[in-house]
């Protein structure tokens, strides 16, 4: 349990959000901001994400994701996606400097070189190569208003 003011909350009760700029070193270590480390807990899962980034889940949230996958039908698409998603998954911890060590297959998949962007996306983090994040934002910037209208029927 973690104390926040006078309220008692457990790890994983907060929404992950924000954009953080960091660098990955030559050994594949990436610093994660302290408030995000706090939210992820001592151990967490890093795996291939969608759109060319990595996904990072707390262990509790990872269990929720796996429960959803267990309910998928045994179709070729479901099997192929599970292979893609789960084969890259690794349980990770932070070192004393608050860094996560990212495996070389995941570094290659996300094209991480030096500058990285870590973003909070509610229930998980995404780790992007800076160039790929900027490309994603530039390509989609004009569409975000239309997407919001479609998803939320203008209730934002």
C-alpha positions as CSV (number, residue, x, y, z in Angstrom):
1,X,0.0,0.0,0.0
2,X,1.1,3.5,-0.8
3,X,0.1,6.6,1.1
4,X,-1.1,9.6,-0.9
5,X,-2.1,12.4,1.4
6,X,-4.5,10.7,3.8
7,X,-5.7,8.2,1.3
8,X,-4.3,4.7,1.1
9,X,-3.8,3.4,-2.4
10,X,-2.1,0.4,-3.9
11,X,0.4,0.4,-6.8
12,X,-1.5,0.5,-10.1
13,X,-4.4,2.7,-8.9
14,X,-3.2,5.7,-10.9
15,X,-3.6,6.6,-14.5
16,X,-0.3,6.6,-16.4
17,X,0.0,9.8,-18.4
18,X,2.5,12.4,-19.6
19,X,5.4,12.6,-22.1
20,X,9.0,12.2,-21.0
21,X,12.2,12.6,-23.0
22,X,15.1,10.3,-22.2
23,X,18.0,8.6,-23.8
24,X,18.8,4.9,-24.0
25,X,22.5,4.1,-23.4
26,X,24.7,1.7,-25.3
27,X,23.8,-1.1,-22.9
28,X,20.1,-0.7,-23.6
29,X,19.3,1.0,-20.3
30,X,16.5,3.7,-20.3
31,X,15.7,5.9,-17.3
32,X,12.0,5.9,-16.3
33,X,10.7,8.9,-14.4
34,X,10.4,8.4,-10.6
35,X,6.6,8.9,-10.5
36,X,6.1,6.4,-13.3
37,X,8.5,3.9,-11.5
38,X,6.3,4.3,-8.4
39,X,3.2,3.5,-10.4
40,X,4.7,0.4,-12.2
41,X,5.9,-1.2,-9.0
42,X,9.0,-3.3,-8.4
43,X,8.5,-5.6,-11.4
44,X,6.7,-5.1,-14.7
45,X,6.5,-6.4,-18.2
46,X,8.0,-4.9,-21.4
47,X,6.9,-6.2,-24.7
48,X,6.4,-5.4,-28.4
49,X,3.6,-2.8,-28.8
50,X,1.7,-1.7,-31.8
51,X,2.7,1.0,-34.2
52,X,6.4,0.4,-33.7
53,X,6.7,1.2,-30.0
54,X,7.1,-0.9,-26.8
55,X,4.4,-1.4,-24.2
56,X,5.2,-1.5,-20.5
57,X,2.6,-2.9,-18.1
58,X,2.5,-3.2,-14.3
59,X,2.2,-6.9,-13.2
60,X,-1.4,-6.3,-12.2
61,X,-2.3,-4.8,-15.5
62,X,-0.4,-7.5,-17.4
63,X,-2.6,-10.1,-15.7
64,X,-5.7,-8.2,-17.0
65,X,-4.2,-8.3,-20.5
66,X,-3.5,-12.0,-20.4
67,X,-7.0,-12.7,-19.0
68,X,-8.4,-10.9,-22.1
69,X,-6.2,-13.0,-24.4
70,X,-7.3,-16.2,-22.8
71,X,-10.8,-15.4,-24.0
72,X,-9.8,-15.0,-27.6
73,X,-10.9,-17.8,-30.0
74,X,-8.3,-20.2,-31.2
75,X,-8.1,-18.6,-34.7
76,X,-5.0,-18.1,-36.8
77,X,-5.2,-14.3,-36.3
78,X,-5.4,-14.7,-32.5
79,X,-2.5,-17.2,-32.5
80,X,-0.3,-15.0,-34.6
81,X,-1.0,-11.9,-32.5
82,X,-0.3,-13.8,-29.3
83,X,3.0,-15.0,-30.8
84,X,4.0,-11.5,-31.8
85,X,2.9,-10.0,-28.5
86,X,4.0,-12.6,-26.0
87,X,7.3,-13.7,-27.6
88,X,8.9,-10.4,-26.9
89,X,7.5,-10.1,-23.3
90,X,10.0,-9.9,-20.5
91,X,9.6,-9.3,-16.8
92,X,11.8,-6.4,-15.8
93,X,12.9,-4.5,-12.8
94,X,14.6,-1.1,-12.2
95,X,18.2,-0.8,-11.3
96,X,19.4,1.5,-8.5
97,X,19.4,4.5,-10.9
98,X,15.8,3.9,-12.0
99,X,16.7,2.4,-15.4
100,X,15.1,-0.5,-17.2
101,X,17.3,-2.8,-19.3
102,X,15.6,-3.3,-22.7
103,X,16.5,-6.5,-24.6
104,X,18.2,-6.2,-28.0
105,X,15.2,-7.7,-29.9
106,X,12.9,-5.1,-28.4
107,X,15.4,-2.3,-29.1
108,X,15.6,-3.5,-32.7
109,X,11.8,-3.8,-33.0
110,X,11.2,-0.2,-31.7
111,X,14.2,1.2,-33.6
112,X,15.5,2.7,-30.3
113,X,18.8,4.4,-30.9
114,X,19.5,7.3,-28.5
115,X,16.6,9.7,-28.0
116,X,13.4,8.1,-26.7
117,X,10.0,9.3,-25.7
118,X,8.1,7.6,-22.8
119,X,4.4,8.3,-22.7
120,X,1.7,7.2,-20.3
121,X,-1.4,5.8,-22.0
122,X,-3.7,5.2,-19.1
123,X,-3.0,1.5,-18.2
124,X,0.4,1.2,-19.8
125,X,3.5,3.1,-20.9
126,X,4.8,3.3,-24.5
127,X,8.4,3.7,-25.4
128,X,9.1,5.3,-28.7
129,X,12.1,6.2,-30.7
130,X,12.0,10.0,-30.9
131,X,11.9,10.0,-34.7
132,X,9.0,7.5,-34.8
133,X,7.0,9.5,-32.2
134,X,7.5,12.7,-34.1
135,X,6.5,11.0,-37.3
136,X,3.4,9.5,-35.7
137,X,2.4,12.9,-34.2
138,X,3.0,14.8,-37.5
139,X,1.1,12.2,-39.6
140,X,-1.9,12.2,-37.2
141,X,-2.1,15.7,-35.9
142,X,-4.8,16.9,-38.3
143,X,-6.9,13.8,-37.6
144,X,-7.1,13.9,-33.8
145,X,-10.2,16.2,-33.7
146,X,-12.0,13.9,-36.1
147,X,-11.0,10.8,-34.2
148,X,-12.2,12.4,-30.9
149,X,-15.5,13.3,-32.6
150,X,-15.9,9.7,-33.8
151,X,-15.0,8.1,-30.6
152,X,-16.7,10.4,-28.1
153,X,-19.5,11.9,-30.2
154,X,-18.2,15.4,-29.3
155,X,-18.6,14.8,-25.5
156,X,-15.0,15.9,-24.6
